[in-house]
Amino acid sequence: MEKVTPVSTEQALKLCSKSVRYDVEAIRKSLEAKKAEAFLIGDCCFITRFEHYENEKELIVMCAEGKGLVKAGRTLKKLAKQHNCTSARMHTHRKGMERLAAEFGWVQLEVVYTMSI
């Protein structure tokens, strides 16, 4: 598993500036309130949070940017398992993400990507 390194709110927002888009203030508030986390896996920055349902926990990828997304995605899946998640979800504006996402287990569901953990 690749090294996971926490990053500050400001560093995360800078590293994820393209994918944050118009949600920058909402994401900043989530990070500052500790409702979301920001970290690097290799050269890829992630901003994530968890959602809890009746008997399930889901990892939500709010933003991700950087190099080595496929390799980092494998580590992210292991982290989700360690946190007892049963699924993970990400939304993207990035065209052509389906091929890249499929390489490590994501399946397109409408316009949302999901994977089993």
C-alpha positions, 0 to 999 in steps of 0.5 A: 500500500502506498504512503498516505500523507495528510495535507492542510485544507489550503494545500488540498484546495490548491492541489484539487483546484480544477476538481473543486470547481464551484464547491470550494467554500462548501468543501473548505467548511467540511474540511475545517469542521473535520467532516472531510479529510484531505491527503496525498496517496503518492502524487494524487490528492484526495478530499474524502468523507464518509456517509453512514446508512442503516448497516452500511458505510460509504466512502465519498471521494469529493475531489481527486487530482494528480498523477498516478490515480489508478495506483492511488485508487488501489490504496484508497480501496484498501483504506475504505476496507480498513474503515469498514466501508461497503462501497465508495462513490465519486462524482466527476466532471471529467470526460473519459473517466470511465476507462481509467476508473474501470481499471481499479473496480469503479462501475459507472452508475448514471453519472456517478462512479461506484465500486464495491469494497 
